[in-house]
Amino acid sequence: MKKFNFTLAVFVFLMLFTVNISAQISTPRSSPACKVTQTVGLVDVTVDYFRPNLKGRKAFGDVVPYGSMWRTGANSGTTITFGDEVTINNTKVPKGTYIVFTIPQEKEWTVIFNKNTKLQGNDPEGYKVEEDAARITVKVMPTMPVVESFTIGINNVKGTGATIDITWENVIVSVPFTVDTDTKVMNNIKTKLDGPSGNDYYQAASYYLENKKDIVQAKKWIDMACD
């Protein structure tokens, strides 16, 4: 009788397992990922979230209980990234990424922007109110027709602000925020009209000297940088 080759058997098993894994069928997620980026004034705002569907269910007061902290979407929750400082409910929110939680009620929602982006799920363990970057209460507004797929959009875009709109079923809530476009534009105008800075002259002179170009011109720029 032939001797059993254990090594060969393991090798064949691993090969069959690998083939089985690679042959698995890819299927769409029940709550697909979505990413929305919008420039508001001079600030880029990006929302990353997952979109559950109603599938004949009642969303608020059922799938999403009233009065409980909700991850505002599905799976790992929703994050929003502000490319520069914005203002929400008279609170300045620094540039950065925040996780978004909501507490839905029948007539109003509390919307929370929290600094701890590692928080997971509904009513997450480890949530600390002192880590909230901003919190606002907004009214619930009706929307028709019924919205099947949970949606977050950045709408009503102006040079000075926009709204973060959360829509599902027959409900929409809007979170207004503003950006300080005027200060940025005025600073840019001043910088351009004032001409090159001392550092600009210094960098130009250094390049001329390092690359053996016009030394006389380089000296003029050094003098201007020192003025």
N, C-alpha and C positions, 0 to 999 in steps of 0.2 A: 504494500500500500504506500502511495506517495506521501511524503512528509508534509504536514501543513505549514505553509509559509506565512507566518503572522505579519511580517513586514509588508509582503505583497498584498495581503488582505486589507491592511490599513490604507495602503496607497490607493487601492481600487475604491475603497469607501470614500476617501477624501475626494477623489476625482469625481465620483458620482454625486457627492454632496455639492461640490462646486458647480457642476453642470446644472443641478437642480436649482441652486440659488440664482444662477445667471439666467435661467429660463423662467423665473417668476414674472408674472404679468404685472405691469404698472397700471394702476388705476387712479382716477382723480380723487383728490381729497374732498370729503364732504363739506369742509369749510376751507375753501382755497385762500391762499395768501394774496394780499393786495398791497401795493405801494403807490402812494400818491405824493408827488412833489409839486409845489407851487411857489413861485417867487412873489412875495408881497413887498412892494416897495423895492428895497435892495436886499431883502432877507429871504433866503430859501427855507421853506418849511416842508418837512417830509413826515408822512404818517405811514407806519408799517402795521398792518393788522390782518386778521383772518375773518372771512365773511361767512357766518352761518346762514342757512336758509330756513324759512318758516316750515316748509313741508307740512302744511296743514295745521300747524300748532299755533297756539296763542303765545306771543313773545313776552309781553310785559304783564306781570302779575301771575305768570305761569312758568314758562321756561326761565325767565329772569324774574325772581321774586322781588316784590316791592320792599324797599327799606334795607336791602342788603348790598354790600359792596360787590360790584360786577367788574369783571376784567375788560368789559367793553369790546366784546368780540368773542372769538373762540381760541382754542389751543393755548399758545403761550402769552396771549394778551396783546395789548396795543401800545406802541411807543410813538412818540412824536419828537422830532428833532428840529430845534430852532437854530438856524445858521448864525443868528445874532440875537441880542437882547430884544424881548418883546414885553408888552405889558398886558396882563390879564387881570381884570377886576381891580384895577389900580395897584396891582402888585407887579414889580419888575421881575421878569423871569430871565435869568442869564442864558447866554448861548449854551446849548447842550441838548442831551437826550433825556426824556422823561417818560415814565410809564403812566398810562391814563386809566384811572378807575372812575366809575360812576356809581351813584346811588340813586337808582330810578324810583320815583314815586309817581302816582297817578297824574298829578298836576305840575310837578316840578322835579328836576333832577339836580343833584350835586355832582359837579364834575371836578375831578382831582388830578393834578399833575404832580407826580411824586418823583423824587430824585433817585430812589432805589429801583433801578431797572431790573434787578434780579428777582423781584417779587413775582410769584406765580399764582394763577388761579383766582377764584372768588374768595372774598374775605381772607386775604393771604396772611399766613403766619409771618410775623416779623414786620408787618406794616407799622409805621410810626408817623403819627400826624405831624410831628415836628420836622419830618423829612419832606413834607409837602412844599413844593415850590409855589403853588397857587391853588386856590380852591374857589369855586364860584357856583352859585345856585341860579339855574336858568329855567324858564317856563317851558312846559310841554306844549307843542303846537300840533294840530292835526295835519295829516297830509294824505292826499288821494292821488292816484289809486294806491292800493296796498303795495308796499315795497317788500318783495320776496326776499331779496338778498340784503343782509346787513351792510350799510354803506356809511363811510366817513368821507366827507369832501371838504375842500377849502374853497369857500364861495364868497360872493359879494366882495371881490378883490378890488381894493383901491390902493393908491400910493401910500396911504397912511394906516392901512389895516385890512382885516378880512374877518370871516367867521369860520369856525370849525363846526360843520354841520353833521350831526349823527342822526341817521335815519333808518328805521326798520318798522315793519308792519305798517301801521297808520300813524306813526309818531315821528316827529322831528324836534330835536333840540339844537340850539345854536349858541356857540361860545364865541363872543366877539373878542378880538385882540387887536392891539395897535403896535405899530413900529415907528421908530423915530427917524423917518426918512429925511425930514427937513434938516436936522443937525448934520447928518452924513453928507447931504448934498451941499450944504453951505460950507462945510469943512473942505470938501473936494474943490469947490469953486475957489475958495481962498487959497488953497495949496497951488492950484494951477495958475491962478492970476498973480500970485506972489512970485512966481518963477521958481527956478531950481533952489533947493535947500543947500546949506553948507556941505552936508554930506554928499549931495549929488556932485558938487564941484570937486570934492575930495576924491570920490570914486573915479571920476573922469580923469583927474590928474594922475592918480595912481596907475590907471590903465595905460595912459600915455607914457609914463616913465618906465613901467615894466616891459612895455613892448617897443621901447626906443623910438617913439614917435616925436612929435614936435615938443621939445623941452621948454621952449619959450611959452608956448600955449599952456603947457602943464603948470609952469610957474604962475601964470596969470590966474589959473583956476585955484591954485593953492592959496594965493593972496585973497581971492574972493571968498574961499571957504573960511578964511580966518577973520574976515570982516564981521 
